[in-house]
């Protein structure tokens, strides 16, 4: 292992985030920019903002500019969160899913951030239930790589005393060591993320749209990825 290429992390955060794919919220007929994000970052950001506004979702800030991930901490207004849930439930029903039986944690996950710089965002198909993987990672003490995230590309961890080694996101190839963090510091980040998810679950329960004969508390726990 080339330890010179591994960055030791300090003061990290795990930020619970929701994923807002613009095509899930855009009005019919709204077209995305014609080029890649790398060549048209402002156009893509404006398209994302305007797509969310088409569904009545305004004023939210992504975890970093250009991202489709929004911290759950952005949702303190119950009316805004209720509107988000209405759109998500509508999309689920149109896809043939039952809200009460097929409900899974909301898409998104945990973003790893240090000093306000986002190092890792959740992969495709990841959800808020990824908190369980990060919780397991805190106590992992094996030299072999283990997945620490859901979705793809994935992130893996292994132990090299006294630190956990975190890989860069990978898909279809072996993990590559990228960062190192002391388990105690990761534990602090996980506890803070769980605290925020618990707050968010309570907000979801309070913001549940009318017309659903569901236990609001249970739905809040399920959607926030905290249900056992």
ZIRAMO-V764892 format. One record per pair of residues at least 12 apart in sequence whose ideal C-beta (glycine too) atoms are under 8 Angstrom apart, sorted by sequence separation. I is the first residue (numbers start at 1). J is the second residue. D is the distance in whole Angstrom. If there is no record, write none. Layout:
# ZIRAMO-V764892
I/J/D ; I/J/D
This chain:
# ZIRAMO-V764892
32/44/7 ; 109/121/8 ; 110/122/6 ; 136/148/8 ; 145/157/7 ; 146/158/7 ; 155/167/6 ; 165/177/5 ; 166/178/6 ; 204/216/8 ; 205/217/5 ; 208/220/8 ; 61/74/6 ; 109/122/3 ; 145/158/5 ; 155/168/8 ; 166/179/4 ; 33/47/6 ; 48/62/8 ; 60/74/5 ; 108/122/6 ; 109/123/8 ; 133/147/6 ; 134/148/6 ; 144/158/6 ; 155/169/6 ; 156/170/7 ; 165/179/7 ; 166/180/7 ; 205/219/7 ; 32/47/6 ; 60/75/8 ; 133/148/5 ; 134/149/8 ; 143/158/6 ; 154/169/7 ; 155/170/8 ; 165/180/5 ; 166/181/7 ; 204/219/7 ; 205/220/4 ; 133/149/6 ; 142/158/7 ; 143/159/6 ; 153/169/4 ; 154/170/7 ; 164/180/7 ; 204/220/4 ; 30/47/8 ; 109/126/4 ; 133/150/6 ; 140/157/6 ; 142/159/6 ; 143/160/7 ; 153/170/6 ; 154/171/7 ; 158/175/8 ; 163/180/4 ; 164/181/6 ; 203/220/8 ; 88/106/7 ; 107/125/8 ; 108/126/7 ; 109/127/6 ; 110/128/8 ; 140/158/7 ; 141/159/5 ; 148/166/7 ; 153/171/4 ; 163/181/6 ; 164/182/8 ; 202/220/6 ; 107/126/7 ; 108/127/6 ; 109/128/6 ; 130/149/5 ; 140/159/6 ; 152/171/5 ; 156/175/4 ; 163/182/6 ; 164/183/6 ; 201/220/4 ; 204/223/5 ; 30/50/7 ; 45/65/6 ; 48/68/6 ; 60/80/8 ; 107/127/5 ; 108/128/6 ; 110/130/5 ; 130/150/5 ; 137/157/5 ; 160/180/7 ; 162/182/6 ; 163/183/8 ; 200/220/8 ; 201/221/5 ; 204/224/6 ; 30/51/6 ; 45/66/6 ; 59/80/7 ; 106/127/6 ; 109/130/4 ; 110/131/6 ; 129/150/7 ; 130/151/7 ; 44/66/7 ; 58/80/8 ; 105/127/4 ; 106/128/5 ; 145/167/7 ; 164/186/6 ; 201/223/7 ; 57/80/7 ; 104/127/6 ; 105/128/4 ; 126/149/6 ; 127/150/6 ; 201/224/4 ; 26/50/8 ; 27/51/8 ; 30/54/6 ; 41/65/8 ; 105/129/4 ; 110/134/6 ; 126/150/5 ; 127/151/8 ; 140/164/7 ; 200/224/5 ; 22/47/6 ; 26/51/4 ; 41/66/6 ; 104/129/7 ; 125/150/7 ; 126/151/3 ; 201/226/6 ; 22/48/5 ; 25/51/5 ; 57/83/6 ; 123/149/7 ; 125/151/5 ; 138/164/8 ; 198/224/7 ; 25/52/5 ; 27/54/4 ; 56/83/5 ; 57/84/6 ; 122/149/7 ; 123/150/8 ; 124/151/5 ; 125/152/7 ; 137/164/7 ; 197/224/5 ; 20/48/7 ; 23/51/7 ; 26/54/5 ; 27/55/8 ; 55/83/7 ; 122/150/8 ; 123/151/3 ; 124/152/6 ; 197/225/6 ; 198/226/7 ; 22/51/4 ; 25/54/6 ; 26/55/8 ; 37/66/7 ; 120/149/8 ; 122/151/6 ; 123/152/5 ; 124/153/8 ; 145/174/8 ; 197/226/6 ; 22/52/7 ; 25/55/4 ; 57/87/7 ; 123/153/5 ; 145/175/5 ; 123/154/6 ; 20/52/6 ; 25/57/6 ; 55/87/5 ; 123/155/8 ; 194/226/8 ; 120/155/6 ; 72/108/8 ; 20/57/8 ; 70/108/8 ; 69/108/6 ; 110/149/7 ; 20/60/8 ; 69/109/8 ; 71/111/8 ; 109/149/7 ; 109/150/7 ; 69/111/6 ; 109/151/7 ; 112/155/8 ; 139/183/7 ; 138/183/6 ; 17/63/5 ; 22/68/7 ; 120/166/8 ; 123/169/7 ; 21/68/6 ; 15/63/6 ; 20/68/5 ; 63/111/5 ; 123/171/8 ; 138/186/5 ; 19/68/6 ; 20/69/8 ; 120/169/6 ; 137/186/7 ; 138/187/5 ; 19/69/6 ; 20/70/6 ; 63/113/7 ; 18/69/7 ; 67/118/7 ; 17/69/4 ; 18/70/5 ; 69/121/6 ; 134/186/7 ; 138/190/6 ; 17/70/6 ; 69/122/7 ; 17/71/5 ; 18/72/6 ; 64/118/5 ; 67/121/6 ; 112/166/8 ; 16/71/7 ; 17/72/7 ; 63/118/6 ; 134/189/8 ; 135/190/5 ; 15/71/5 ; 16/72/4 ; 72/128/8 ; 134/190/5 ; 16/73/8 ; 18/75/8 ; 15/73/8 ; 63/121/7 ; 131/190/7 ; 134/193/7 ; 135/194/8 ; 119/179/7 ; 25/87/6 ; 131/193/6 ; 24/87/7 ; 131/194/6 ; 18/84/8 ; 131/197/6 ; 24/91/6 ; 128/197/7 ; 110/193/6 ; 21/107/8 ; 18/106/6 ; 19/107/4 ; 18/107/7 ; 19/108/5 ; 18/108/4 ; 19/109/8 ; 17/108/5 ; 16/108/7 ; 17/109/6 ; 16/109/8 ; 17/110/7 ; 132/225/7 ; 16/110/6 ; 17/111/5 ; 131/225/6 ; 15/110/7 ; 128/223/7 ; 130/225/7 ; 131/226/7 ; 14/110/5 ; 15/111/4 ; 128/224/6 ; 129/225/4 ; 14/111/7 ; 15/112/8 ; 128/225/3 ; 14/112/6 ; 15/113/6 ; 127/225/6 ; 13/112/8 ; 14/113/8 ; 12/112/6 ; 13/113/5 ; 12/113/7 ; 13/114/7 ; 12/114/5 ; 11/114/6 ; 15/118/8 ; 19/122/7 ; 10/114/7 ; 11/115/6 ; 17/121/8 ; 9/114/5 ; 17/122/7 ; 19/126/8 ; 9/119/8 ; 18/128/8 ; 16/128/6 ; 100/212/8 ; 99/212/6 ; 100/213/8 ; 100/214/5 ; 16/131/7 ; 99/214/7 ; 103/219/7 ; 14/131/8 ; 105/222/7 ; 106/223/5 ; 104/222/7 ; 105/223/6 ; 106/224/7 ; 85/204/7 ; 103/222/5 ; 105/224/7 ; 106/225/7 ; 14/134/6 ; 89/209/7 ; 103/223/7 ; 105/225/4 ; 81/203/6 ; 85/207/6 ; 73/196/6 ; 81/204/7 ; 85/208/7 ; 86/209/5 ; 89/212/7 ; 72/196/6 ; 85/209/6 ; 72/197/7 ; 75/200/7 ; 78/203/7 ; 82/207/4 ; 81/207/4 ; 82/208/8 ; 73/200/8 ; 76/203/7 ; 82/209/6 ; 72/200/4 ; 75/203/6 ; 78/206/6 ; 79/207/8 ; 78/207/5 ; 85/223/8 ; 72/224/8 ; 8/163/7 ; 9/166/8 ; 1/160/8 ; 6/165/7 ; 12/181/6 ; 9/179/5 ; 6/177/5 ; 7/178/7 ; 8/179/8 ; 9/180/7 ; 5/177/7 ; 6/178/7 ; 7/179/5 ; 8/180/5 ; 9/181/4 ; 5/178/8 ; 6/179/7 ; 7/180/7 ; 8/181/7 ; 12/185/6 ; 6/180/5 ; 11/185/8 ; 12/186/7 ; 10/185/7 ; 14/189/4 ; 1/177/6 ; 9/185/7 ; 13/189/6 ; 14/190/6 ; 12/189/5 ; 16/193/6 ; 14/192/7 ; 15/193/7 ; 13/192/7 ; 14/193/4 ; 13/193/8 ; 16/196/5 ; 16/197/5 ; 16/200/7 ; 16/224/8
